[in-house]
Amino acid sequence: MNFTELFKIAAESGGILFIMPILLLIVLWVSFERFLFLNRMTHLGEQSAQSLDQLPDLNAHNLRPLAESTPAPFKALLEVPLRYPNIRDSGRMAEILQEVVMRQVPTLDRGLWVLDTTVTLAPLLGLLGTIVGMFHAFQVLDSVSNHPTAITGNVAEALLATAAGLVIAIIGLITFNGLHNRMRLVVHQMETLRTMLVNRLEGLEQHELGTSSAKPVYYAAQEV
């Protein structure tokens, strides 16, 4: 099958087969770009959690260098205790951190709607191309000189549009589910980082309360 025959088949599908390569390129490009981005975010999430776990104390002196060296979206979480240094209530801090997580999530699933749309659109376009091709295939019967069995070849060519749409949908579905699972992992890492910050804030608060309550006892012992 040469280029001329492929062009003829694509034309008989109502031009649908001309759109299929474009949809395939879009699926491959979005999948590749999102995979690199989310894979990088996964490694950054692991590094951020390990670096935070190694901090001796959650104060500005220790947290600021880590926040400055961490890219987004984890940078936004680490900057919250620096932006609100007077908040020692763990519940209030947890709410602020949750707000930051919710604002960062849209940056993670950007572009995934393209894959979701393509998974549904490609088979429908393929079916439409097959229906248009079937119209051309049955025109063989209009001429008495054509044998009725000649229609089978045209029907097989018309089904190429449906096959192309299904192939694109299968590729898009696999990559969409894989990227969606990777995005959920990054969101889980952000939630883990939020919990780590809240827990360390509670530990710092308890340490400060213990230090302040121990001072009067020390002074009272000196006076006695």
Backbone bond lengths (Angstrom), bond angles and torsions (degrees), N, CA, C in turn:
res aa  C-N    CA-C-N  psi(-1)  N-CA   C-N-CA  omega(-1)  CA-C   N-CA-C  phi
1 M - - - 1.466 - - 1.530 108.74 -
2 N 1.329 117.21 114.44 1.451 121.74 -177.54 1.529 111.04 -90.49
3 F 1.330 114.86 -178.01 1.464 120.18 -176.56 1.518 111.71 -65.19
4 T 1.320 116.43 -35.60 1.469 119.55 -179.40 1.522 111.61 -63.81
5 E 1.331 116.16 -42.02 1.465 119.78 178.93 1.523 111.45 -67.14
6 L 1.358 116.29 -40.08 1.469 119.41 176.99 1.523 111.42 -62.97
7 F 1.330 116.14 -40.08 1.468 119.93 178.48 1.518 110.62 -64.17
8 K 1.350 116.54 -38.35 1.466 120.55 179.49 1.525 110.91 -66.21
9 I 1.343 116.43 -42.29 1.469 120.07 179.06 1.519 110.77 -64.60
10 A 1.335 116.16 -42.19 1.465 120.15 178.93 1.520 111.22 -63.52
11 A 1.311 116.38 -37.69 1.470 119.97 178.84 1.518 111.29 -68.24
12 E 1.330 116.89 -36.69 1.464 119.97 179.97 1.524 112.81 -72.65
13 S 1.338 116.90 -16.06 1.466 120.09 176.00 1.525 112.14 -85.20
14 G 1.306 116.17 10.47 1.464 119.38 -178.99 1.513 112.60 78.80
15 G 1.330 117.06 18.01 1.462 121.19 -179.08 1.516 113.63 84.49
16 I 1.339 117.82 2.41 1.461 121.10 -178.37 1.531 110.86 -64.68
17 L 1.332 116.74 -39.89 1.464 119.92 -178.76 1.530 112.03 -66.59
18 F 1.327 117.91 -20.37 1.463 120.02 174.28 1.532 111.16 -71.65
19 I 1.339 116.24 -26.89 1.468 120.70 -178.72 1.525 111.19 -81.16
20 M 1.326 117.04 -28.90 1.468 120.61 -174.97 1.533 113.60 -57.85
21 P 1.335 120.72 -45.56 1.472 118.68 177.19 1.528 113.48 -60.90
22 I 1.335 116.19 -33.46 1.465 119.46 178.03 1.530 110.31 -66.49
23 L 1.329 116.88 -43.38 1.464 120.61 177.48 1.529 111.16 -62.35
24 L 1.334 115.87 -39.94 1.463 119.29 178.98 1.517 111.51 -64.15
25 L 1.318 117.70 -41.56 1.468 121.03 177.95 1.524 111.17 -64.33
26 I 1.322 116.88 -39.09 1.466 120.25 178.55 1.521 110.42 -64.06
27 V 1.331 116.84 -44.03 1.463 120.80 179.25 1.520 111.09 -61.63
28 L 1.329 116.57 -45.86 1.461 120.18 -178.92 1.524 111.54 -66.31
29 W 1.323 117.57 -39.80 1.462 120.09 -178.47 1.525 111.14 -68.13
30 V 1.329 117.36 -47.81 1.465 120.40 180.00 1.524 110.32 -63.49
31 S 1.314 117.68 -40.88 1.465 120.96 179.65 1.527 110.93 -62.86
32 F 1.314 116.96 -44.79 1.466 121.20 -178.92 1.530 111.21 -65.40
33 E 1.324 116.42 -45.54 1.473 120.07 -177.93 1.523 111.70 -66.35
34 R 1.330 117.07 -43.95 1.467 120.45 -179.57 1.530 111.79 -69.73
35 F 1.339 116.46 -33.40 1.466 118.88 178.09 1.523 110.64 -65.00
36 L 1.322 117.56 -44.91 1.464 120.24 178.77 1.527 110.84 -62.96
37 F 1.329 116.56 -41.89 1.464 120.41 -178.36 1.520 111.54 -65.99
38 L 1.329 117.36 -50.20 1.462 120.68 -177.02 1.527 111.53 -70.07
39 N 1.315 116.96 -32.66 1.464 119.28 176.70 1.526 110.35 -65.68
40 R 1.320 116.24 -39.32 1.474 120.56 176.13 1.522 110.71 -65.63
41 M 1.335 117.58 -40.81 1.459 120.90 179.06 1.528 111.32 -63.76
42 T 1.328 116.95 -35.52 1.463 120.64 179.32 1.525 111.09 -63.21
43 H 1.323 115.89 -45.41 1.466 119.45 178.82 1.532 111.14 -66.08
44 L 1.327 117.12 -38.11 1.460 120.06 178.04 1.527 111.48 -65.50
45 G 1.333 116.76 -37.08 1.456 119.78 178.22 1.513 112.10 -64.10
46 E 1.326 117.11 -40.99 1.461 120.61 177.73 1.526 111.05 -64.94
47 Q 1.324 116.46 -43.34 1.458 120.07 179.84 1.532 111.74 -65.06
48 S 1.339 116.75 -40.02 1.467 120.57 -179.48 1.525 110.78 -64.51
49 A 1.337 117.27 -42.67 1.465 120.46 179.36 1.526 111.11 -65.39
50 Q 1.316 117.65 -40.80 1.462 120.76 179.40 1.526 111.14 -67.09
51 S 1.336 117.06 -41.05 1.465 120.51 179.49 1.522 111.25 -66.21
52 L 1.341 117.06 -41.12 1.455 120.21 178.58 1.524 111.25 -66.75
53 D 1.313 116.70 -35.79 1.462 120.53 -179.72 1.529 111.88 -66.91
54 Q 1.323 116.82 -23.97 1.456 120.67 -178.37 1.527 113.48 -89.84
55 L 1.339 116.98 -5.96 1.458 119.05 179.01 1.521 110.80 -69.53
56 P 1.327 117.69 133.31 1.463 119.23 179.48 1.516 113.35 -71.30
57 D 1.328 116.75 -28.32 1.462 120.15 -177.20 1.515 108.35 -155.25
58 L 1.334 116.25 149.82 1.459 121.57 -178.98 1.527 109.25 -93.65
59 N 1.316 115.99 72.63 1.451 120.63 175.23 1.521 108.96 -123.37
60 A 1.338 114.99 170.74 1.462 119.83 -174.96 1.523 112.03 -62.29
61 H 1.304 117.48 -34.66 1.467 120.76 -178.40 1.527 111.34 -64.19
62 N 1.309 117.98 -37.59 1.461 121.18 -179.36 1.529 112.93 -88.72
63 L 1.351 117.01 -33.47 1.456 120.67 -173.07 1.527 112.55 -83.14
64 R 1.332 118.40 -31.41 1.459 120.20 -175.48 1.530 113.20 -61.78
65 P 1.339 120.56 -46.97 1.476 119.08 177.92 1.523 112.88 -60.09
66 L 1.325 117.56 -36.62 1.446 120.40 179.28 1.521 111.20 -67.88
67 A 1.328 117.27 -41.99 1.468 120.69 179.65 1.524 111.23 -65.92
68 E 1.321 117.50 -37.96 1.461 120.76 -179.07 1.521 112.11 -69.76
69 S 1.306 118.12 -29.04 1.469 121.60 -177.68 1.527 112.87 -92.43
70 T 1.327 118.31 -3.73 1.470 122.09 -177.92 1.521 109.89 -101.71
71 P 1.335 119.13 124.83 1.466 121.37 178.16 1.532 111.37 -72.63
72 A 1.318 114.63 169.79 1.468 121.10 175.10 1.527 109.14 -68.46
73 P 1.339 117.82 153.47 1.464 129.72 4.41 1.523 114.08 -89.30
74 F 1.333 117.63 -5.70 1.466 120.16 -178.09 1.535 111.56 -71.94
75 K 1.318 116.56 -23.25 1.457 120.77 177.79 1.529 111.22 -61.33
76 A 1.349 115.80 -39.13 1.466 119.64 -179.11 1.525 111.59 -62.59
77 L 1.333 118.07 -35.23 1.460 121.27 178.61 1.527 111.18 -69.65
78 L 1.314 116.90 -44.34 1.466 120.49 -177.83 1.522 112.70 -68.78
79 E 1.328 116.69 -21.89 1.461 119.81 -179.77 1.524 112.94 -82.69
80 V 1.337 117.92 -13.70 1.469 120.12 -177.49 1.530 112.12 -61.82
81 P 1.346 120.72 -49.55 1.470 118.91 177.96 1.526 113.11 -62.07
82 L 1.335 117.68 -26.52 1.465 120.52 177.70 1.522 110.96 -76.20
83 R 1.329 117.21 -33.06 1.461 120.66 179.60 1.518 112.10 -77.65
84 Y 1.328 117.08 -26.65 1.467 121.53 -179.29 1.536 108.89 -124.68
85 P 1.316 117.70 69.13 1.473 119.17 -176.21 1.525 113.38 -70.71
86 N 1.329 117.70 -20.36 1.465 120.17 -176.47 1.527 112.71 -86.50
87 I 1.325 117.95 -9.34 1.463 120.66 179.89 1.522 109.03 -83.07
88 R 1.333 115.31 115.70 1.463 120.97 176.88 1.527 111.86 -113.76
89 D 1.323 115.74 -1.88 1.459 120.31 177.23 1.530 108.93 -80.06
90 S 1.326 116.93 116.68 1.458 120.79 -176.40 1.525 112.12 -64.85
91 G 1.334 117.50 -33.37 1.454 120.59 178.74 1.515 112.05 -65.81
92 R 1.320 116.27 -44.03 1.456 120.93 177.91 1.526 110.98 -65.34
93 M 1.321 116.94 -41.67 1.455 120.78 178.77 1.529 111.12 -64.89
94 A 1.335 117.25 -37.26 1.461 120.93 178.57 1.527 111.14 -63.42
95 E 1.331 117.26 -37.94 1.458 120.72 178.82 1.521 111.34 -66.80
96 I 1.323 116.92 -40.84 1.467 120.22 178.82 1.522 110.81 -65.73
97 L 1.326 116.58 -42.17 1.460 120.28 178.77 1.524 111.60 -65.27
98 Q 1.334 117.00 -37.51 1.466 120.19 177.48 1.526 110.65 -65.12
99 E 1.313 116.89 -36.64 1.468 120.59 176.27 1.526 110.91 -62.53
100 V 1.320 116.74 -40.71 1.464 120.99 178.57 1.521 110.73 -64.92
101 V 1.323 117.26 -41.16 1.467 121.02 178.65 1.529 110.31 -61.37
102 M 1.319 117.42 -44.59 1.452 121.21 -179.31 1.523 111.99 -64.24
103 R 1.313 117.54 -32.20 1.459 120.75 179.46 1.521 112.05 -77.17
104 Q 1.317 117.67 -22.70 1.462 121.38 -178.68 1.525 113.19 -88.65
105 V 1.330 117.37 -21.64 1.472 120.50 -176.32 1.527 112.56 -59.90
106 P 1.354 120.86 -41.72 1.479 118.96 179.68 1.516 114.28 -58.74
107 T 1.324 118.70 -24.92 1.463 120.02 178.00 1.524 111.62 -73.39
108 L 1.327 117.17 -18.35 1.461 120.62 -178.37 1.523 112.14 -84.66
109 D 1.335 118.42 -39.26 1.465 120.52 -176.82 1.523 112.86 -95.86
110 R 1.342 116.13 16.11 1.464 119.12 177.64 1.529 110.23 -63.50
111 G 1.313 116.92 127.03 1.451 122.26 179.41 1.512 114.79 94.77
112 L 1.337 117.60 -17.33 1.458 119.06 -179.34 1.529 112.01 -68.65
113 W 1.332 116.87 -23.39 1.463 119.01 177.84 1.531 110.85 -64.80
114 V 1.338 116.76 -26.18 1.466 120.14 178.01 1.528 110.06 -65.01
115 L 1.342 116.18 -44.70 1.459 119.62 177.73 1.523 111.22 -65.15
116 D 1.322 116.57 -41.61 1.459 120.31 179.93 1.523 110.94 -61.57
117 T 1.327 116.33 -40.72 1.464 120.45 179.16 1.521 111.46 -69.15
118 T 1.328 116.81 -40.58 1.462 120.73 -177.97 1.521 111.56 -65.73
119 V 1.329 116.76 -36.51 1.472 120.35 179.58 1.523 110.49 -59.64
120 T 1.320 117.00 -35.47 1.466 120.65 179.38 1.525 112.03 -86.60
121 L 1.331 116.18 -36.91 1.464 120.38 -173.59 1.523 113.02 -74.08
122 A 1.339 118.41 -40.29 1.470 121.37 -173.82 1.530 112.82 -60.45
123 P 1.351 120.12 -48.55 1.479 118.00 178.28 1.528 113.30 -63.52
124 L 1.330 116.08 -35.04 1.465 118.51 179.58 1.523 111.05 -67.28
125 L 1.323 117.00 -42.22 1.459 119.80 176.51 1.524 110.85 -65.04
126 G 1.343 116.13 -38.83 1.464 118.83 177.26 1.513 112.51 -62.20
127 L 1.331 115.91 -40.81 1.463 119.70 177.57 1.522 111.07 -65.19
128 L 1.321 116.71 -39.56 1.462 119.98 177.68 1.524 110.75 -63.80
129 G 1.343 116.20 -41.28 1.462 119.12 178.10 1.515 112.14 -64.32
130 T 1.329 116.77 -36.03 1.464 120.22 177.80 1.521 111.15 -66.86
131 I 1.321 116.74 -40.72 1.470 119.93 179.60 1.532 110.61 -63.51
132 V 1.337 116.15 -42.87 1.469 119.23 177.81 1.523 110.28 -64.29
133 G 1.337 116.23 -40.38 1.461 119.56 178.11 1.517 112.73 -64.99
134 M 1.326 116.27 -33.11 1.468 119.79 177.70 1.526 111.35 -65.70
135 F 1.327 116.53 -34.86 1.468 119.05 176.86 1.526 110.32 -59.80
136 H 1.345 115.31 -44.13 1.460 118.60 178.72 1.531 111.01 -68.04
137 A 1.335 116.13 -34.21 1.460 118.93 -178.36 1.520 111.37 -65.97
138 F 1.324 117.45 -40.73 1.467 120.05 -177.70 1.525 112.33 -76.01
139 Q 1.329 117.51 -10.18 1.460 119.05 175.82 1.525 111.54 -69.34
140 V 1.344 115.73 -13.39 1.465 119.15 176.51 1.521 110.89 -61.52
141 L 1.319 117.16 -33.16 1.460 121.45 -178.02 1.514 113.00 -72.21
142 D 1.342 117.78 -13.54 1.460 120.19 -179.81 1.523 111.83 -69.85
143 S 1.315 115.89 -25.42 1.463 119.71 -178.65 1.519 109.21 -98.94
144 V 1.319 116.59 127.73 1.459 120.94 -178.28 1.519 111.67 -70.00
145 S 1.328 116.45 -19.67 1.458 119.80 -178.54 1.521 112.10 -77.35
146 N 1.329 117.77 -16.85 1.457 121.54 -179.23 1.516 110.36 -88.34
147 H 1.321 115.26 138.93 1.459 120.45 177.70 1.528 109.44 -78.73
148 P 1.319 120.26 141.51 1.476 121.52 -178.96 1.523 113.52 -58.42
149 T 1.353 116.83 -29.00 1.472 117.94 -179.80 1.516 112.61 -70.06
150 A 1.341 118.65 -12.67 1.467 121.02 179.06 1.517 112.06 -67.97
151 I 1.331 115.63 -16.75 1.457 118.66 -179.18 1.526 112.73 -69.14
152 T 1.338 117.58 -25.50 1.469 120.59 -175.81 1.514 111.95 -62.99
153 G 1.335 116.69 -38.41 1.466 119.09 178.96 1.515 111.78 -65.07
154 N 1.301 117.28 -40.32 1.466 120.52 179.24 1.528 111.78 -68.95
155 V 1.319 116.73 -34.94 1.465 119.50 177.46 1.517 110.34 -65.39
156 A 1.328 116.68 -41.98 1.464 120.29 178.53 1.527 111.28 -61.35
157 E 1.331 116.51 -38.89 1.465 120.23 177.79 1.527 110.79 -67.64
158 A 1.328 116.10 -36.20 1.468 119.35 179.79 1.518 111.69 -66.29
159 L 1.329 116.90 -31.24 1.469 120.75 -179.58 1.522 112.75 -72.09
160 L 1.328 117.51 -10.61 1.463 119.77 178.01 1.525 111.72 -62.69
161 A 1.308 117.22 -32.23 1.471 120.45 179.35 1.521 110.92 -65.00
162 T 1.330 116.48 -44.08 1.465 119.88 177.49 1.520 111.21 -64.58
163 A 1.327 116.52 -42.19 1.467 120.01 178.96 1.523 111.02 -61.71
164 A 1.330 117.19 -42.50 1.466 120.42 179.27 1.525 110.99 -63.85
165 G 1.329 116.86 -41.21 1.462 120.03 178.72 1.513 112.40 -64.30
166 L 1.338 116.76 -39.25 1.462 120.28 179.52 1.527 111.65 -68.11
167 V 1.322 117.20 -38.82 1.467 120.21 178.34 1.524 110.74 -62.54
168 I 1.327 116.59 -45.12 1.468 120.40 179.15 1.525 110.61 -63.88
169 A 1.344 116.49 -40.37 1.462 119.95 179.84 1.523 111.32 -65.06
170 I 1.325 117.55 -38.75 1.466 120.81 179.57 1.526 110.33 -65.32
171 I 1.332 116.80 -45.27 1.465 119.97 178.39 1.520 110.88 -62.19
172 G 1.349 115.92 -44.18 1.460 119.59 -179.95 1.513 113.00 -65.25
173 L 1.334 117.25 -37.11 1.470 120.32 -179.07 1.522 111.06 -67.50
174 I 1.321 116.63 -42.74 1.471 120.25 179.96 1.521 110.88 -63.76
175 T 1.313 116.35 -46.95 1.471 119.30 -178.62 1.529 111.38 -68.92
176 F 1.339 117.30 -36.34 1.462 119.76 179.69 1.526 111.06 -63.51
177 N 1.336 116.59 -46.06 1.464 119.52 179.45 1.525 111.26 -64.61
178 G 1.333 116.97 -39.73 1.455 119.45 178.36 1.512 112.56 -64.97
179 L 1.325 117.32 -43.05 1.462 120.86 179.38 1.522 111.31 -69.73
180 H 1.327 117.00 -36.49 1.462 119.93 178.33 1.530 110.46 -64.86
181 N 1.309 117.02 -39.67 1.456 120.32 177.10 1.524 111.10 -65.77
182 R 1.334 116.66 -38.46 1.460 120.45 176.88 1.522 111.53 -65.79
183 M 1.334 116.61 -37.55 1.460 120.27 177.85 1.522 110.89 -65.54
184 R 1.334 117.21 -40.46 1.464 120.64 176.92 1.522 111.14 -61.66
185 L 1.324 117.75 -34.27 1.457 121.17 177.56 1.524 110.86 -66.07
186 V 1.329 116.80 -41.26 1.465 119.99 178.39 1.524 110.38 -65.64
187 V 1.326 117.65 -41.72 1.470 120.47 177.25 1.525 110.23 -62.49
188 H 1.334 117.14 -39.68 1.466 120.53 176.58 1.527 110.94 -62.16
189 Q 1.310 117.44 -38.51 1.463 120.53 177.43 1.534 110.91 -65.39
190 M 1.319 117.19 -37.89 1.460 119.90 176.66 1.524 110.89 -65.91
191 E 1.323 117.22 -40.38 1.464 120.29 177.03 1.530 110.71 -65.34
192 T 1.327 117.12 -37.17 1.462 120.59 177.28 1.521 110.67 -64.84
193 L 1.327 116.25 -42.37 1.463 120.15 178.03 1.523 111.33 -64.64
194 R 1.318 116.59 -37.19 1.470 120.07 176.84 1.527 110.68 -63.47
195 T 1.332 117.16 -44.22 1.464 120.59 179.00 1.519 111.47 -63.96
196 M 1.325 117.08 -38.83 1.461 120.67 178.83 1.522 111.16 -62.87
197 L 1.334 116.48 -41.38 1.468 119.77 179.31 1.530 110.97 -65.44
198 V 1.342 116.61 -42.30 1.466 119.93 179.95 1.520 110.93 -64.92
199 N 1.324 117.17 -43.63 1.463 120.61 -179.65 1.526 111.52 -63.41
200 R 1.309 117.32 -39.40 1.463 119.77 179.83 1.516 111.33 -73.80
201 L 1.319 116.72 -28.04 1.456 119.26 174.32 1.525 110.42 -68.71
202 E 1.332 117.52 -39.58 1.461 120.68 176.19 1.522 111.36 -63.05
203 G 1.338 116.20 -40.73 1.460 119.49 178.09 1.513 112.03 -65.08
204 L 1.338 116.82 -38.91 1.460 120.09 177.96 1.523 110.78 -67.39
205 E 1.330 116.93 -38.28 1.470 120.92 179.25 1.526 110.70 -65.74
206 Q 1.310 117.58 -43.93 1.460 120.76 178.67 1.522 111.40 -64.94
207 H 1.335 116.43 -36.12 1.452 119.77 178.10 1.522 111.33 -66.02
208 E 1.339 116.24 -41.05 1.465 119.57 178.73 1.522 111.25 -66.98
209 L 1.352 116.59 -40.06 1.461 119.18 178.50 1.527 111.15 -65.83
210 G 1.331 116.69 -38.30 1.457 119.80 178.38 1.511 112.12 -66.90
211 T 1.333 116.84 -37.37 1.459 120.41 178.92 1.515 111.79 -68.40
212 S 1.357 115.79 -41.86 1.458 119.26 -178.95 1.526 111.81 -69.50
213 S 1.346 118.81 -32.78 1.460 121.12 -179.64 1.522 111.77 -77.96
214 A 1.319 116.52 -21.14 1.471 118.83 -179.76 1.514 112.58 -81.57
215 K 1.340 117.62 -23.16 1.462 119.96 -177.02 1.521 113.71 -64.07
216 P 1.322 123.15 -45.83 1.459 122.07 -180.00 1.525 112.41 -60.29
217 V 1.327 116.18 -36.18 1.468 118.40 178.08 1.525 110.39 -64.60
218 Y 1.328 116.09 -38.35 1.468 119.76 -179.17 1.530 110.55 -66.03
219 Y 1.335 115.60 -45.77 1.453 118.98 -179.73 1.524 111.57 -66.40
220 A 1.350 117.15 -37.33 1.450 119.76 179.06 1.531 110.28 -64.25
221 A 1.307 117.76 -38.09 1.450 120.37 178.25 1.508 111.07 -65.24
222 Q 1.337 118.54 -35.48 1.452 121.83 178.71 1.535 110.60 -67.29
223 E 1.343 116.63 -39.82 1.437 118.72 -178.96 1.516 111.66 -67.44
224 V 1.340 118.36 -35.10 1.450 120.85 176.93 1.514 110.16 -68.03
